[in-house]
Amino acid sequence: MSSNLLLPKKRYVEVAVDSATDGGKTCVYYVDPSPAWLTTATHGWTPTGIVPQLPVELLYTIVLQSDRHQLPTLALVSRVFCSAAQRLLFKDVPLVTLPRLIGLLSILASCPLLASFVRTLVIRTTSTLGLLDGFYILLSRALHHTSNLKELEIHIGGSHPKYLRGCAFRLKDLIIEAEWNAYTSNWVEEQSELECFSFIGPHSEYKAMRRDALPKLRRVSGPPMMLVTLVPGRPVERVQVNLAHPIFFNSGVLGNLSRALAFSTSLVSDLCVLIRNTSGITTTLDTWEIIDALNVIPEAIPNLQAFSLVTGSCFINRGILTGIGGFVERLPHLKRIDVKSKNKHDSLHDVVITRQLAEEWHKRCKTLKTVGLPGDLWILHRHLGWISAQARSEEILKQVKRLQDRLDATLRVEVSGSNAVATLVEHNHDAE
């Protein structure tokens, strides 16, 4: 009998490579194992060479220390390398745009094993125009295989959540840009483990969620109308309200929102108001209207520990900054406040004014420890008073240098003392 009949048939190792590394194409490599690995005695694989003899833990460590672009090459080395490289390639899928998105979704839809490795996924398209129903079906098939997905950020728009109903994953962090309608609400209700939820988009058809949905929600971001019904009855602690235009920053909107936040089962300790100005035209905020809107917040949620006011092209004048002093005075537990604007011509970017803001606000609120302003962060030091973060870092570097110099001087004294003792002992021996 020929010895060739005892040899097992050729075995091939299938390696799927990340589509993002090959121009969006689905690449499958077939590797013919080396004949040196075959044996006629066991009809199996004989570990030869340095790679098979290494422990599996070391092989995985080698893969962990490799760059992402080297992982497809490592996947061709051996089955162990292939398994480790695939897990790392698909664990955290970076931002994927439309040209490469089709290839990635095709891989996830056709290979459930690779899809099960995905933990973080970011999908973004610049426009929903031209997306056919076949794309959404492919998206549905791919995401239905990602059973271990924990963080999802998807910017597609439209009503794509209706294609995601019934997915096996249970997200902890979700950022979604879509239309808020019955499909979106029903899909979000399925995420019973969700802790952080951020919604971007308009309300075309609003549908409130069940009261028992999202029992672990801690952080939420969205428009006021959604927050008013989403926060009550849930343990929300951090809230970001997105205002589409400065006109919505008024006592009516913020009053209703603040009263709704008061019904959180956990105290809301962090509130951020983000004013978006989609028109791009510089808008001067009305001083008294802004102050009145701010003053309704402490009436409903006086236990705030952090507050942020972030604007786009809006103009914040000196009067608004002075009125914020009265606002912080009514928050006895406030520890941090951030006021930021992208308009470089307003009072927030005047160094002379901002240098005194931290001290002025601290006189009104003694619990205030940190003030964030454009360009710098002011911290209350126990001995130095209010000092910028940059100056504080420089002071720490000086202290480290002084300690290092003192340590070097001590070591020099010890060395010189040791040399003196050695010399004295040597003289005593000579005298004897």
C-alpha positions as CSV (number, residue, x, y, z in Angstrom):
1,M,0.0,0.0,0.0
2,S,1.3,3.4,-0.9
3,S,2.3,5.6,2.0
4,N,0.5,8.5,0.3
5,L,-2.8,6.8,1.1
6,L,-2.1,7.2,4.8
7,L,-1.8,10.9,4.5
8,P,-4.9,12.9,5.4
9,K,-6.6,15.0,2.8
10,K,-5.5,18.6,2.4
11,R,-6.9,20.9,5.1
12,Y,-7.5,24.5,4.5
13,V,-7.6,27.3,7.0
14,E,-10.2,30.0,6.2
15,V,-9.3,33.5,7.2
16,A,-11.7,36.4,6.9
17,V,-10.0,39.8,6.9
18,D,-11.4,43.1,8.1
19,S,-13.0,44.9,5.1
20,A,-11.7,48.2,6.3
21,T,-8.1,47.1,5.6
22,D,-8.7,46.1,2.0
23,G,-10.7,48.9,0.4
24,G,-14.1,47.5,1.5
25,K,-13.8,44.2,-0.2
26,T,-14.6,40.9,1.4
27,C,-11.4,38.9,1.5
28,V,-11.2,35.2,2.3
29,Y,-7.8,33.6,2.2
30,Y,-7.3,29.8,2.1
31,V,-4.0,28.6,3.5
32,D,-2.5,25.2,2.7
33,P,-0.9,23.9,5.9
34,S,2.8,22.9,5.6
35,P,3.3,19.1,4.9
36,A,5.8,19.1,7.8
37,W,2.9,19.3,10.1
38,L,1.3,16.1,8.9
39,T,2.1,12.6,10.3
40,T,1.1,9.2,9.0
41,A,1.0,7.8,12.5
42,T,-1.8,9.9,13.9
43,H,-3.3,11.3,10.7
44,G,-3.3,14.6,12.5
45,W,-1.1,17.6,13.1
46,T,2.4,17.4,14.6
47,P,3.5,20.6,16.3
48,T,6.8,21.6,14.7
49,G,8.7,24.8,14.7
50,I,8.8,27.5,17.3
51,V,5.3,28.9,16.8
52,P,3.3,25.7,17.7
53,Q,5.5,25.0,20.7
54,L,4.7,28.3,22.4
55,P,1.9,28.4,24.9
56,V,-1.4,29.8,23.6
57,E,-1.2,32.6,26.1
58,L,2.0,33.9,24.6
59,L,0.6,33.7,21.1
60,Y,-2.3,35.8,22.2
61,T,0.0,38.2,23.9
62,I,1.9,38.6,20.6
63,V,-1.3,39.4,18.8
64,L,-2.3,41.9,21.5
65,Q,0.9,43.8,21.1
66,S,0.5,44.1,17.3
67,D,-0.9,47.0,15.4
68,R,-4.3,46.8,13.9
69,H,-3.0,46.9,10.3
70,Q,-0.7,43.9,11.1
71,L,-3.5,41.6,12.3
72,P,-4.6,40.4,8.8
73,T,-1.1,39.2,8.2
74,L,-0.9,37.5,11.5
75,A,-4.1,35.7,10.8
76,L,-2.4,33.8,8.0
77,V,0.3,32.4,10.3
78,S,-1.6,29.7,12.1
79,R,-5.0,28.8,13.4
80,V,-4.2,30.2,16.9
81,F,-3.1,33.5,15.4
82,C,-6.1,33.5,13.1
83,S,-8.5,33.1,16.1
84,A,-6.8,35.8,18.1
85,A,-6.5,38.2,15.2
86,Q,-10.1,37.8,14.2
87,R,-11.3,38.6,17.8
88,L,-9.3,41.8,17.9
89,L,-10.2,42.9,14.4
90,F,-13.9,42.6,15.0
91,K,-14.0,43.5,18.7
92,D,-14.0,47.3,18.2
93,V,-15.0,48.2,14.7
94,P,-14.0,51.8,14.1
95,L,-15.9,54.5,12.2
96,V,-17.2,52.9,9.0
97,T,-18.5,55.1,6.2
98,L,-20.7,54.1,3.3
99,P,-18.1,53.0,0.7
100,R,-16.7,50.4,3.1
101,L,-19.9,49.8,5.1
102,I,-21.3,47.4,2.5
103,G,-18.3,45.1,2.7
104,L,-18.3,45.0,6.5
105,L,-22.0,44.3,6.7
106,S,-21.7,41.5,4.1
107,I,-19.0,39.9,6.3
108,L,-21.1,40.2,9.5
109,A,-24.2,38.9,7.7
110,S,-22.5,35.9,6.1
111,C,-20.3,34.9,9.1
112,P,-22.2,34.8,12.5
113,L,-19.0,33.7,14.3
114,L,-17.1,36.9,13.3
115,A,-20.2,39.0,14.1
116,S,-20.3,37.5,17.6
117,F,-16.9,39.0,18.3
118,V,-18.1,42.6,17.8
119,R,-18.5,44.6,21.0
120,T,-18.3,48.2,19.7
121,L,-19.7,49.4,16.3
122,V,-19.8,52.9,14.8
123,I,-21.8,53.4,11.6
124,R,-22.1,56.8,9.9
125,T,-23.4,57.9,6.5
126,T,-23.3,61.4,5.2
127,S,-26.7,61.1,3.5
128,T,-29.6,58.7,3.4
129,L,-30.3,59.5,-0.2
130,G,-29.8,56.6,-2.5
131,L,-30.0,53.9,0.2
132,L,-32.3,51.2,-1.1
133,D,-34.3,48.7,0.9
134,G,-31.6,46.1,0.2
135,F,-29.2,48.1,2.3
136,Y,-31.5,48.1,5.3
137,I,-32.1,44.4,4.9
138,L,-28.4,43.8,4.9
139,L,-28.0,46.0,7.9
140,S,-30.7,44.0,9.7
141,R,-29.1,40.7,8.9
142,A,-25.7,41.9,10.1
143,L,-26.8,43.4,13.4
144,H,-29.0,40.4,14.1
145,H,-25.8,38.3,14.2
146,T,-23.9,40.7,16.6
147,S,-25.3,39.0,19.7
148,N,-22.5,40.4,22.0
149,L,-22.7,44.0,20.9
150,K,-22.5,46.4,23.8
151,E,-21.9,49.9,22.3
152,L,-23.6,51.1,19.2
153,E,-23.3,54.4,17.5
154,I,-25.4,54.7,14.3
155,H,-25.9,57.8,12.2
156,I,-28.1,57.0,9.3
157,G,-31.3,58.9,9.8
158,G,-34.7,57.9,8.7
159,S,-36.7,55.1,10.3
160,H,-34.1,52.4,10.2
161,P,-34.8,51.1,13.8
162,K,-37.8,49.2,12.4
163,Y,-35.2,46.8,10.7
164,L,-33.5,46.2,14.0
165,R,-36.4,44.8,16.0
166,G,-35.6,41.5,17.6
167,C,-31.8,41.8,17.7
168,A,-30.2,39.5,20.3
169,F,-27.8,42.1,21.7
170,R,-28.5,44.1,24.8
171,L,-26.7,47.4,24.6
172,K,-25.2,49.4,27.4
173,D,-24.4,52.5,25.4
174,L,-26.5,53.7,22.4
175,I,-26.1,56.8,20.3
176,I,-28.7,56.9,17.5
177,E,-29.6,59.5,14.8
178,A,-33.0,58.7,13.4
179,E,-36.7,59.8,13.5
180,W,-38.4,59.3,16.8
181,N,-41.5,57.3,16.1
182,A,-43.2,54.1,17.2
183,Y,-40.5,51.9,15.5
184,T,-37.7,53.7,17.4
185,S,-39.5,53.6,20.7
186,N,-40.3,49.9,20.4
187,W,-36.8,49.0,19.5
188,V,-35.2,51.1,22.3
189,E,-37.6,49.4,24.8
190,E,-35.9,46.1,24.0
191,Q,-32.6,47.3,25.4
192,S,-33.2,46.3,29.0
193,E,-29.5,46.8,29.9
194,L,-29.2,50.2,28.5
195,E,-27.3,52.7,30.8
196,C,-26.4,55.5,28.4
197,F,-28.8,56.7,25.7
198,S,-28.3,59.6,23.3
199,F,-30.8,60.5,20.6
200,I,-30.3,62.9,17.7
201,G,-33.1,63.7,15.4
202,P,-36.6,65.1,15.0
203,H,-39.9,63.9,16.4
204,S,-42.2,62.9,13.6
205,E,-44.5,60.7,15.6
206,Y,-44.0,60.5,19.4
207,K,-44.8,57.4,21.4
208,A,-44.0,57.2,25.1
209,M,-42.2,54.1,26.3
210,R,-43.5,51.6,28.8
211,R,-42.8,52.5,32.4
212,D,-40.9,49.3,33.0
213,A,-38.6,49.9,30.0
214,L,-34.9,50.9,30.5
215,P,-34.7,50.2,34.2
216,K,-30.9,50.8,34.3
217,L,-30.8,54.1,32.5
218,R,-28.3,56.5,34.1
219,R,-27.4,59.0,31.4
220,V,-29.6,60.4,28.7
221,S,-29.3,63.0,26.0
222,G,-32.0,64.3,23.7
223,P,-34.6,67.0,22.9
224,P,-36.8,68.4,25.7
225,M,-40.0,66.7,24.6
226,M,-38.4,63.2,24.8
227,L,-36.7,63.9,28.1
228,V,-39.9,65.0,29.8
229,T,-41.4,61.5,29.4
230,L,-38.2,59.4,29.5
231,V,-36.6,60.6,32.7
232,P,-39.5,60.3,35.3
233,G,-39.6,56.9,36.9
234,R,-36.1,55.9,35.9
235,P,-32.8,56.2,37.9
236,V,-31.3,59.0,35.6
237,E,-28.4,60.9,37.1
238,R,-26.9,62.8,34.2
239,V,-29.0,64.7,31.6
240,Q,-28.1,66.6,28.5
241,V,-30.9,68.6,26.8
242,N,-30.3,69.5,23.2
243,L,-32.1,72.7,22.0
244,A,-32.4,73.1,18.3
245,H,-32.4,76.9,18.5
246,P,-31.7,79.6,21.1
247,I,-35.4,80.5,21.0
248,F,-36.2,77.4,23.0
249,F,-33.9,78.5,25.9
250,N,-36.8,80.0,27.9
251,S,-38.4,79.6,31.3
252,G,-41.3,77.7,29.8
253,V,-39.2,74.9,28.2
254,L,-36.7,74.6,31.0
255,G,-39.4,74.9,33.7
256,N,-41.3,71.9,32.3
257,L,-38.1,70.0,31.8
258,S,-36.8,70.7,35.4
259,R,-40.0,69.6,36.9
260,A,-39.9,66.3,34.9
261,L,-36.3,65.7,36.0
262,A,-37.3,66.0,39.6
263,F,-39.3,62.8,39.2
264,S,-36.2,60.7,38.5
265,T,-35.9,57.8,41.0
266,S,-32.3,58.9,41.5
267,L,-31.2,62.5,42.1
268,V,-30.2,64.3,38.9
269,S,-26.8,65.6,39.8
270,D,-25.5,66.7,36.4
271,L,-27.3,68.8,33.8
272,C,-26.0,70.1,30.5
273,V,-27.9,72.5,28.3
274,L,-26.6,72.4,24.7
275,I,-27.9,75.2,22.4
276,R,-27.5,74.3,18.8
277,N,-27.9,77.0,16.2
278,T,-28.4,75.2,12.9
279,S,-28.8,78.4,10.9
280,G,-25.1,79.4,11.6
281,I,-26.1,83.0,12.1
282,T,-24.7,84.7,15.2
283,T,-27.5,85.2,17.7
284,T,-27.4,87.5,20.7
285,L,-29.1,85.9,23.7
286,D,-31.6,88.0,25.5
287,T,-30.1,88.7,29.0
288,W,-33.2,88.7,31.1
289,E,-34.8,85.8,29.3
290,I,-31.7,83.7,29.8
291,I,-31.5,84.6,33.5
292,D,-35.2,83.8,34.0
293,A,-34.7,80.5,32.3
294,L,-31.8,79.6,34.5
295,N,-33.5,80.6,37.7
296,V,-36.3,78.0,37.2
297,I,-33.8,75.1,37.4
298,P,-33.0,75.4,41.1
299,E,-36.6,75.5,42.0
300,A,-37.2,71.9,40.8
301,I,-33.7,70.3,41.1
302,P,-31.7,72.2,43.8
303,N,-29.3,69.2,44.4
304,L,-27.4,69.8,41.2
305,Q,-23.6,69.2,41.6
306,A,-22.6,70.0,38.0
307,F,-24.1,72.3,35.4
308,S,-22.9,73.1,31.9
309,L,-24.1,75.7,29.4
310,V,-22.7,75.2,25.9
311,T,-23.6,77.3,22.9
312,G,-22.6,77.4,19.3
313,S,-22.5,80.8,17.6
314,C,-24.6,82.5,20.2
315,F,-23.2,85.7,21.8
316,I,-22.9,85.6,25.6
317,N,-22.6,89.1,27.1
318,R,-21.4,90.4,30.5
319,G,-24.9,90.6,31.8
320,I,-25.5,86.9,31.4
321,L,-22.3,86.1,33.2
322,T,-23.3,88.3,36.0
323,G,-26.7,86.6,36.2
324,I,-25.1,83.2,36.4
325,G,-23.8,84.3,39.8
326,G,-27.3,84.5,41.1
327,F,-28.1,81.2,39.6
328,V,-25.2,79.3,41.3
329,E,-26.2,81.0,44.6
330,R,-29.4,79.0,44.6
331,L,-27.6,75.7,44.2
332,P,-26.1,74.8,47.6
333,H,-24.4,71.6,46.4
334,L,-22.9,72.8,43.1
335,K,-19.3,71.7,42.7
336,R,-18.6,72.4,39.0
337,I,-19.9,74.8,36.4
338,D,-18.9,75.0,32.7
339,V,-19.9,77.9,30.4
340,K,-18.6,77.6,26.9
341,S,-19.2,79.2,23.5
342,K,-17.7,79.0,20.1
343,N,-18.2,82.7,19.4
344,K,-14.7,84.2,20.0
345,H,-16.1,87.7,20.1
346,D,-18.3,87.4,23.2
347,S,-17.5,88.1,26.8
348,L,-16.5,84.6,27.5
349,H,-13.3,85.0,25.5
350,D,-12.3,88.3,27.2
351,V,-9.4,87.3,29.5
352,V,-9.9,90.3,31.8
353,I,-13.5,89.2,32.5
354,T,-13.0,85.5,32.8
355,R,-10.1,85.8,35.1
356,Q,-12.5,87.2,37.8
357,L,-15.5,85.0,37.1
358,A,-14.4,82.0,39.2
359,E,-13.8,84.2,42.3
360,E,-17.1,86.1,41.8
361,W,-19.1,82.9,41.5
362,H,-17.4,81.3,44.4
363,K,-18.4,84.2,46.6
364,R,-22.0,83.3,45.8
365,C,-21.6,79.5,46.1
366,K,-19.0,78.3,48.6
367,T,-19.2,74.6,47.4
368,L,-17.9,75.5,44.0
369,K,-14.6,73.9,43.2
370,T,-14.2,73.9,39.4
371,V,-15.1,76.4,36.8
372,G,-14.7,75.5,33.1
373,L,-14.4,78.4,30.6
374,P,-13.2,78.5,27.0
375,G,-9.5,77.9,26.8
376,D,-8.9,76.9,30.4
377,L,-10.2,75.2,33.5
378,W,-10.0,77.0,36.9
379,I,-9.5,74.9,40.1
380,L,-9.8,76.0,43.7
381,H,-6.6,75.3,45.5
382,R,-6.5,75.1,49.3
383,H,-3.5,77.4,49.6
384,L,-3.2,79.1,46.2
385,G,-6.9,80.0,45.7
386,W,-8.3,79.9,42.2
387,I,-5.6,78.7,39.8
388,S,-5.8,77.6,36.2
389,A,-5.2,74.0,35.3
390,Q,-2.2,75.0,33.2
391,A,-0.7,77.0,36.0
392,R,-1.4,74.1,38.4
393,S,0.3,71.6,36.2
394,E,3.4,73.9,36.0
395,E,3.3,74.2,39.8
396,I,3.3,70.4,40.2
397,L,6.2,70.1,37.8
398,K,8.2,72.6,39.9
399,Q,7.4,70.6,43.0
400,V,8.5,67.4,41.4
401,K,11.8,69.1,40.3
402,R,12.4,70.4,43.8
403,L,11.8,67.0,45.3
404,Q,14.1,65.4,42.8
405,D,16.9,68.0,43.5
406,R,16.5,67.3,47.2
407,L,16.7,63.6,46.7
408,D,19.9,64.0,44.5
409,A,21.5,66.1,47.2
410,T,20.7,63.5,49.9
411,L,22.2,60.8,47.8
412,R,25.3,62.8,47.2
413,V,25.7,63.4,51.0
414,E,25.2,59.7,51.7
415,V,27.8,58.7,49.0
416,S,30.3,61.2,50.3
417,G,29.7,60.0,53.9
418,S,30.3,56.4,52.9
419,N,33.5,57.3,51.1
420,A,34.7,59.2,54.3
421,V,33.9,56.2,56.5
422,A,35.8,53.9,54.1
423,T,38.8,56.2,54.1
424,L,38.8,56.3,57.9
425,V,38.7,52.5,58.2
426,E,41.5,52.2,55.7
427,H,43.7,54.6,57.7
428,N,43.0,52.6,60.9
429,H,44.1,49.4,59.2
430,D,47.3,51.1,58.1
431,A,47.9,52.4,61.6
432,E,47.5,49.0,63.1
